[in-house]
Amino acid sequence: MSAADVLHPVLCAVLGPGIAIRVRCWDGSEAGPADAPLRLSLRNRRALRRLLWAPNELGLARAYVSGDIDAEGDLYDGLAQLDRVVHPEEGAPLATDWATKRAGLKAALRLGAIGPPPKPPAEEVRLHGRLHSLRRDADAIAHHYNVGNDFYALVLGSTMTYSCAYWAADPGRSYTLDEAQIAKCDLVARKLGLTEGMRVLDVGCGWGSFVLHAAHKYGVRAVGVTLSEAQAEFARERAKEDGLADLVEIRVEDYRDVTDGPYDAIASIGMAEHVGMSMLPTYAADLFALLRPEGRLLNHAISRRPERASDKLGALKKRPFTKGAQYEKSSFIDRYVFPDGELEPIGVMVNAIEDAGFEVRDVESLREHYALTLRAWVENLEARWDEAVRLASPGRARVWRLYMAASALTFSAGRIGVNQVLAVKPGPRGSSGMPRIRSF
């Protein structure tokens, strides 16, 4: 009997009706619809062991990143199919219930795939030390951002901007990724009301895209802080090449260590996700202290949907080992992409900012823009796949492809969003210096 014959009943139980995935086993046998949009190749018995020890998204990710499982076909359609397995709809049976696990164990015994859990791929990380301590946060940033500037340039394009682009609505014109990223930087600058001579802080400046744009177009004096040595070196070189070294300063520094205020404006673009729920009050208070009266803060961050009471009850009844809408520490994202990253509902972020003393003046959702941005990054990666593998590693390239494609679908589905919160530090008697109407 072939491996596919043995696994067929388990696959039917796991996938359920209406989910079209074709599986090819290490012995060449296949199971599943011939016209399935996604074809998974189990290259060895170790792939099955990974799934048995972690029958969830982490097991699938480990198998894919290590190369024990390969995927062919429509990536987005295939991930949507797999998402229905990992996150079944309300009322649907769990793919990892005990009956299914027993059936999987019996199949593994027959196939000789029983054994200890395989060692996780080298790309998986587990950090040590106190959560959100200065040292641990630096290690988390290094894991994600010190992959190599050349690799990121391949994925992100010439702007080297690693956050949601702004695909402006302009009838009769289609924007490139680079144009959309420049448009995002300019949107932030306009919301902050930048004018020549202002002193601006960019918290989590990345490779310097925003500070360079702000200095070049608006004539501000900009300070960018990052925890990544690789990013800082790259940003400094860009400033020199663009003739902006006298206006732009890049530091390797934690936001908690910045003490040279006051600043006229502060941008935080794609950084707050690394702060953590417990540190949000400190984060907001520190930025408040660094601003002059009537100075503006633009906080651009990914958010998750709030958890409803019915969701919490369902999680307790049906998924006792999950944490609802929170990122699980056993998730693919936490182990491979953003260790210690935490997403909070937009209301939590707004409350933290206002509790620090700010007045929130505007909130704008850019959720659909991030789905488009991620698809553009995936397109860049796939177009130069061999070069990406050479610059990083096969596993690292697979991590980025999986995380960006899956994230694009998650944004499209509305399970996570991204928002720009514009706030002001009140001046004397509550003055704000803000226009009465939206002017950006």
Buried (B, 14 or more C-beta within 10 A) or exposed (E): EBBBEBBBBBBBBBBBEEBBBBBBBBEEBBBBEEEBBBBBBBBBBBBBBBBBBBBBBBBBBBBBBBBBBBBEBBBBBBBBBBBBBBBBEEEEEBBBEEEBBEBBBEBBEBBEBEEEEBEBBEBBBEBEEEEBEEEBBBBBBBBBBEBBBEBBBBBBBEBBBBBBBBBBEEEEEEBEBBBBBBBBBBBBBEBBBBEEEBBBBBBBBBBBBBBBBBBBEBEBBBBBBBBBBBBBBBBBBBBEEBEBBEBBBBBBBBBBEBEEBEBBBBBBBBBBBBBBEEBBEBBBBBBBBBBBEBBBBBBBBBBBBEBEEEBEEBBEEBBEEBEBBBBBEBBBBBBBBBBBBBBBBBEBBBBBBBEBBBBBBBBBEBBBBBBBBBBBBBEBBEEBEEBBBEBBBBBBBBBBBBBBBBBBBBBBEEBBBBBBBBBBBBEEEEEBEBEEEEEB
